[in-house]
């Protein structure tokens, strides 16, 4: 994609004189205010993502197939973005990394998740990683020097061996684990991944966005597209880790771990590749990668938001695929026979169409006592209005299993795989973008 995108974008620049970075949705982030903080970033901006009428979409709100398309599109956008800034987008050659196929530490994320999903279907973050994070969140956030002060090397080694033997049998005693030892195990897990969490392939692109781009807003745009490029397992695990690190920084008053401390300690585990490409130059990139970690921690709330313009492009790709499939069907022998039969019967009276009127959607809620409802949309109807209406209609009759779960409205089919809608999404706009969709209320995947 990079080889083909770069010359195409250069032609556009020559023809139309486009000399600024390509405008896209993420640029709509506004700067609320700035302040000095000597312990973190030199100047801290508060960025706010403006919601479009489609609301905001996070990476977990789209189907896996649509997120694959988001990755392809993000690579094209990142190539054009770097080229417009006069920066070369370098990529390492992806290597097939061999790791252990069983166990907890030193196992590739994809294999670890495959093993975990036999126990917990649909899980997106490795169970051992989740348990370590949970242990530290419950008892370690206020521990002074957490992540910085090492635990006992001998205890960590013994705990590592005991976890490998007992974790999946649910016989491991977590109460025996001290907070600093748990932090050591957490860093060991990330460090011993056969491939770094932010991937070998795009490591140069992460480094370049700091070394070659000076404005923080442009750094965030590049970082945002790089997050969209990550494989699903890496992206979901990184998100869980960064959410934990944000909680550590939020407890700085008690644990004495500010953003600068956390970033300097964590960065080598995330970005330094201990394989064939490890060299002195990569070790010297520690300060650069620490800056990236600071950006990731501070601005994580906006970096996992999928730009609406990319979702629009996914819709177009899906529509094109559907049209191609229809054309292909026209050449199927069975279809041609059916068409000939229809031609012979065309004098028969047609049945009246029973399509749903324009602007009316039928919403299904399998877990509610009232499982379907036709709703007339207007320009102000939001997804949360539909949810509230169903809740009102079913407040007494909903199943006990459903109560307490967060319900969301999902757009399914048509030109999208599956899309969990923002409660603030204006439904008439979404309906016009995908009139063939089905609308289902069900719990949001977590």
Buried (B, 14 or more C-beta within 10 A) or exposed (E): EBEEBBEEBEEBEEEEEBEEBBEBBBBBBEEEEEEEBEEBBEEBBEBEBEBBBBBBBBBBBBBEEBBBBBBBBBBBBBBBBBBBBEBEBEBBEEBEEEBBEEBBBBBBBEBBBEBBEEEEEEBBBBBBBBBBBEBBEEBBBEBEBBBBBEBEEEBBEEBBEBBBEEBBEEEBEBEEBBBBBBBBBBBBBBBBBBBBBBBBBBBBBBBBBBEBBEEBBBBBBBBBBBBBBBBBBBBBBBBBBBBBBBBBBEBBEEBBBBBBBBBBBBBBBBBBBBEEBEEEEBEEBEEBBBBBBBBBBBBBBBBBBBBBBBBBBBBEBBBEEEEEEEEEEEEEEEEEEEEEEEEEEEEEEEEEEEEEEEBEBEBBBEBBEEEBBEBEBEEEBBBBBBBEBBBEBBEEEBEEEBEEEEBBBBBBBBBBBBBBBBBBBBBBBBBEBBEEBBBBBBBBEE
